[in-house]
Amino acid sequence: MNEEELQVFLDRSLTAIVATAGRTGNVHSVPVWYRFAEGSFRIWTDGSRAWVKNARRHPQMSIAVAEHEAPFAAVIARGTAEVLIDPPGMDAEVRAIVARYIPEAEVDAYIAPWTSLRTIVRIEASDIRGWARGY
């Protein structure tokens, strides 16, 4: 995939899997909602989650996004995570992430119970690869 194709693919509302190095060195993988913009993945989350703690200890991580039906296109990226607590533009970022996955009319109702979640993990992609057709 070229850069434009990568952006089009990553603009879809597919779930991503992030992988971090756990305390014992084992890989810890979790599904997340994300938004990709300006070369980085942004994830709204609870700062106390294990994968976020892992990212603080060892910020090198990977993220994978894949289709679940033919042609099984996918993107895999490696990068460096930055854990941001209540960063400028937090509310707008949260809305942008959530609006990728649920209807616009339902975004505020979805976000309302989660006002205590004030963490954005930003993964700056240093190596990103994609393919339009899988196995």
C-alpha positions in Angstrom: 0.0 0.0 0.0 1.2 3.5 -0.7 0.6 6.4 1.8 -2.8 7.3 0.5 -4.0 3.7 0.5 -2.7 3.3 4.0 -4.7 6.3 5.2 -7.8 5.2 3.4 -7.5 1.7 5.0 -6.8 3.1 8.5 -9.7 5.5 8.2 -12.0 2.5 8.3 -13.6 1.6 11.6 -11.6 -1.6 12.1 -10.5 -2.7 15.6 -6.7 -2.6 16.1 -4.6 -4.9 18.3 -1.8 -3.3 20.3 1.1 -5.3 21.6 3.4 -4.3 24.4 6.1 -6.0 26.5 4.7 -7.1 29.8 6.4 -7.0 33.2 7.7 -10.5 32.7 8.8 -9.9 29.1 5.8 -11.7 27.6 3.8 -10.0 24.9 0.6 -8.5 26.0 -2.0 -7.8 23.3 -5.3 -6.1 23.5 -8.0 -4.9 21.0 -8.5 -1.1 20.9 -10.4 1.6 19.0 -8.0 4.1 17.4 -7.7 7.1 15.1 -4.7 7.4 12.7 -3.6 10.9 11.8 -0.4 12.6 10.9 1.7 9.4 11.2 0.4 8.4 14.7 -2.2 6.2 16.2 -4.3 7.8 19.0 -6.1 5.6 21.5 -8.5 6.7 24.3 -8.1 4.5 27.3 -7.9 4.1 31.1 -4.4 4.9 32.3 -4.5 2.1 34.8 -4.8 -0.7 32.1 -1.9 -3.1 32.0 -1.0 -2.3 28.4 -0.7 1.4 29.2 1.5 0.6 32.2 3.6 -1.5 29.9 3.9 1.4 27.4 5.1 3.7 30.1 7.9 1.2 31.1 8.8 0.2 27.6 7.3 2.6 25.0 8.3 0.5 21.9 5.2 -1.4 20.8 3.3 -2.6 17.7 -0.2 -2.2 16.4 -2.0 -4.3 13.8 -5.3 -3.6 11.9 -6.8 -6.2 9.7 -9.9 -7.0 7.7 -11.9 -10.0 8.7 -13.1 -10.8 5.2 -11.5 -11.2 1.8 -9.2 -9.8 0.5 -7.8 -9.7 4.1 -5.9 -6.5 3.8 -3.9 -5.4 6.8 -1.5 -2.9 8.3 1.2 -3.6 10.8 3.1 -0.8 12.5 5.8 -0.4 15.0 6.4 2.7 17.0 7.0 4.6 20.2 4.2 5.2 22.6 3.6 8.4 24.6 1.1 8.3 27.4 -0.7 11.6 27.6 -2.9 12.5 30.6 -5.5 15.1 29.9 -3.7 16.6 26.9 -4.8 19.8 25.1 -7.7 18.9 22.8 -8.5 15.8 24.8 -12.3 16.1 24.4 -12.1 16.6 20.6 -9.7 13.7 20.3 -12.0 11.4 22.3 -15.0 12.4 20.1 -13.0 11.8 16.9 -12.0 8.3 18.0 -15.5 7.3 19.2 -17.2 8.8 16.1 -15.2 6.4 13.9 -17.0 3.4 15.5 -20.6 4.5 16.4 -23.2 6.8 14.8 -22.5 10.5 15.4 -25.9 10.9 17.2 -24.8 8.4 19.8 -21.3 9.7 20.5 -22.1 12.0 23.5 -24.2 9.3 25.2 -21.4 6.8 24.7 -18.7 9.2 26.2 -20.8 10.5 29.1 -20.3 7.6 31.5 -16.5 7.6 30.9 -15.6 11.1 31.9 -12.9 9.8 34.3 -11.0 8.4 31.3 -8.5 11.1 30.6 -5.7 9.2 28.9 -4.7 9.2 25.3 -1.9 6.9 24.1 -0.2 8.3 21.0 1.9 5.8 19.1 4.2 7.5 16.6 4.6 5.0 13.8 8.3 4.6 12.8 7.7 1.5 10.6 4.4 1.0 8.9 3.6 -1.7 6.3 0.4 -2.6 4.6 -0.9 -5.0 2.0 -4.1 -5.0 0.1 -4.4 -8.7 -0.1 -3.8 -11.3 2.6 -3.1 -15.0 2.6 
